[in-house]
Amino acid sequence: MHDLEQELAFQLQTAEGKLFSEQQEEVLKVLVTTLSKAFGLNPDEVAILLLSEDREMLRFAYPPELAKGGTNAFPTSFPSLAGQVARTGASVLVNDTRAVQRLAFYERVPIMDTEPAAIQKLLAVAVDGPDGLPQGVIEVSRRGENLEEVGPDFQTEDQELLERLAVTAAPAIARAFGP
């Protein structure tokens, strides 16, 4: 286990034993902080989605602006990268999102008092549950007006790191958000 994974595991332990809602909040805070640091992202460039028990719907757990309200969930069958990851369990790395079908509607929602910005680059990985099947999806993205202004492409090494961090976070996510 690498330093960042160990640090994440240690910090996620702080959520154990807290009340249910506090535990969820702590897990999200620790995870978003770690991912933002690891990939040089703003907090609005991280999304955490959870699968329904029947694995037919994905709902946002983070960011808070997308986690609230009536449009926080969508079927995994919709043409979305998160849905693809949830259905297949396979990670997705896209360095030009204009070339793929996705639910761009969510990109128009202001997050954390920032102006909405298009996702230009995206990396999404499954978070497996205790049964070995996906229980959710973690997305990291680079947002902005165009590809040139948003920063470097995601690399295979970034995908591998995010996959390892998802494995580290999976037990805490299951405890905090499980059935």
C-alpha positions as CSV (number, residue, x, y, z in Angstrom):
1,M,0.0,0.0,0.0
2,H,1.4,3.4,-1.0
3,D,1.6,6.4,1.3
4,L,-1.5,8.1,-0.1
5,E,-3.5,4.9,0.3
6,Q,-2.3,4.5,3.8
7,E,-3.2,8.1,4.6
8,L,-6.7,7.7,3.1
9,A,-7.3,4.5,5.1
10,F,-6.1,6.2,8.3
11,Q,-8.3,9.2,7.8
12,L,-11.3,7.1,6.9
13,Q,-11.0,5.4,10.3
14,T,-12.0,8.8,11.9
15,A,-15.5,8.2,10.5
16,E,-16.1,4.9,12.3
17,G,-18.3,5.1,15.3
18,K,-19.9,8.4,14.3
19,L,-23.6,8.9,13.9
20,F,-24.9,7.7,10.5
21,S,-25.2,11.2,8.9
22,E,-21.9,12.4,10.4
23,Q,-20.2,9.2,9.2
24,Q,-21.4,9.8,5.6
25,E,-20.2,13.5,5.8
26,E,-16.8,12.5,7.1
27,V,-16.2,9.8,4.5
28,L,-17.1,12.2,1.7
29,K,-15.0,15.0,3.1
30,V,-11.9,12.7,3.5
31,L,-12.4,11.1,0.1
32,V,-12.8,14.4,-1.7
33,T,-9.9,16.1,0.0
34,T,-7.6,13.1,-0.8
35,L,-8.7,12.9,-4.4
36,S,-8.4,16.7,-4.9
37,K,-4.9,16.6,-3.5
38,A,-3.9,13.4,-5.5
39,F,-4.9,14.8,-8.8
40,G,-4.6,18.5,-8.4
41,L,-8.3,19.1,-8.6
42,N,-10.8,21.6,-7.3
43,P,-13.5,20.0,-5.1
44,D,-16.1,20.6,-7.8
45,E,-14.1,18.3,-10.1
46,V,-14.9,15.2,-7.9
47,A,-18.1,13.2,-8.0
48,I,-19.2,10.2,-6.0
49,L,-22.2,8.2,-7.1
50,L,-23.8,5.3,-5.4
51,L,-25.8,2.4,-6.9
52,S,-29.3,1.6,-5.7
53,E,-29.8,-1.8,-4.1
54,D,-31.2,-3.2,-7.4
55,R,-28.2,-1.7,-9.2
56,E,-30.5,0.0,-11.7
57,M,-30.0,3.6,-10.5
58,L,-27.1,5.8,-9.8
59,R,-27.4,8.7,-7.4
60,F,-25.0,11.5,-6.5
61,A,-23.6,11.4,-2.9
62,Y,-21.2,14.2,-3.8
63,P,-21.1,17.1,-4.7
64,P,-23.9,18.3,-2.3
65,E,-25.5,20.4,-5.0
66,L,-26.1,17.3,-7.1
67,A,-26.9,15.1,-4.1
68,K,-30.0,17.1,-3.3
69,G,-33.2,17.5,-5.2
70,G,-35.2,15.4,-7.6
71,T,-32.6,15.2,-10.3
72,N,-29.9,13.5,-8.2
73,A,-30.4,10.0,-9.7
74,F,-30.5,8.5,-13.1
75,P,-30.8,4.9,-14.6
76,T,-27.5,3.1,-15.2
77,S,-28.9,2.4,-18.7
78,F,-28.6,6.1,-19.7
79,P,-25.7,7.0,-22.0
80,S,-23.4,8.1,-19.2
81,L,-19.8,7.2,-18.4
82,A,-20.7,6.6,-14.7
83,G,-23.5,4.2,-15.8
84,Q,-21.0,2.4,-18.1
85,V,-18.6,1.9,-15.1
86,A,-21.5,0.8,-12.8
87,R,-22.7,-1.7,-15.4
88,T,-19.3,-3.2,-16.3
89,G,-17.1,-2.5,-13.4
90,A,-14.4,-1.4,-15.9
91,S,-12.7,2.0,-15.4
92,V,-13.1,4.8,-18.0
93,L,-10.4,7.3,-19.0
94,V,-11.4,10.0,-21.5
95,N,-9.2,12.9,-22.3
96,D,-11.7,14.5,-24.7
97,T,-15.3,14.2,-23.4
98,R,-16.7,15.9,-26.5
99,A,-16.1,12.5,-28.3
100,V,-18.4,10.5,-26.0
101,Q,-22.0,10.4,-25.0
102,R,-22.6,11.6,-21.4
103,L,-25.1,13.3,-19.2
104,A,-23.9,16.8,-19.7
105,F,-27.0,18.2,-17.9
106,Y,-25.2,17.9,-14.6
107,E,-22.3,20.1,-15.8
108,R,-24.7,23.1,-16.0
109,V,-25.4,23.0,-12.2
110,P,-23.3,25.6,-10.2
111,I,-21.2,23.7,-7.7
112,M,-19.7,25.4,-4.6
113,D,-20.4,28.9,-5.8
114,T,-18.4,28.3,-9.0
115,E,-19.7,29.0,-12.5
116,P,-20.7,25.9,-14.3
117,A,-18.0,24.6,-16.5
118,A,-17.9,21.7,-19.0
119,I,-16.1,18.5,-18.1
120,Q,-13.3,18.2,-20.7
121,K,-11.4,15.2,-19.2
122,L,-12.8,12.5,-17.0
123,L,-11.6,9.4,-15.2
124,A,-14.2,7.1,-13.6
125,V,-13.7,4.0,-11.5
126,A,-16.0,1.5,-9.8
127,V,-16.1,1.2,-6.0
128,D,-16.8,-2.5,-5.3
129,G,-19.0,-3.6,-2.5
130,P,-18.5,-6.5,-0.1
131,D,-20.0,-8.8,-2.7
132,G,-17.4,-7.8,-5.3
133,L,-19.9,-6.0,-7.5
134,P,-19.9,-2.2,-8.0
135,Q,-21.6,-0.3,-5.2
136,G,-20.7,3.1,-6.7
137,V,-18.5,5.2,-9.0
138,I,-15.8,7.8,-8.3
139,E,-15.3,10.3,-11.0
140,V,-12.5,12.9,-11.2
141,S,-12.5,15.4,-14.0
142,R,-10.9,18.5,-15.4
143,R,-13.4,21.3,-16.1
144,G,-13.1,24.4,-18.2
145,E,-13.9,26.1,-21.4
146,N,-11.6,24.0,-23.6
147,L,-9.1,21.1,-23.4
148,E,-6.1,23.4,-23.4
149,E,-7.0,25.3,-20.3
150,V,-7.9,22.5,-18.0
151,G,-4.6,20.9,-17.4
152,P,-2.8,17.7,-18.3
153,D,-4.4,14.6,-19.7
154,F,-5.2,11.8,-17.3
155,Q,-2.7,8.9,-17.7
156,T,-2.8,5.2,-17.1
157,E,-0.9,5.8,-13.8
158,D,-3.7,8.1,-12.7
159,Q,-6.3,5.4,-13.5
160,E,-4.3,2.9,-11.5
161,L,-4.0,5.3,-8.5
162,L,-7.7,6.1,-8.5
163,E,-8.5,2.3,-8.7
164,R,-6.3,1.7,-5.7
165,L,-7.9,4.6,-3.8
166,A,-11.3,3.3,-4.6
167,V,-10.4,-0.1,-3.1
168,T,-9.1,1.6,0.0
169,A,-12.3,3.7,0.3
170,A,-14.7,0.9,-0.5
171,P,-15.2,-0.5,3.1
172,A,-15.8,2.9,4.5
173,I,-18.3,3.8,1.8
174,A,-20.1,0.5,2.4
175,R,-20.3,1.2,6.1
176,A,-21.4,4.7,5.7
177,F,-23.9,4.3,2.8
178,G,-24.7,0.6,2.8
179,P,-28.2,-0.7,3.1
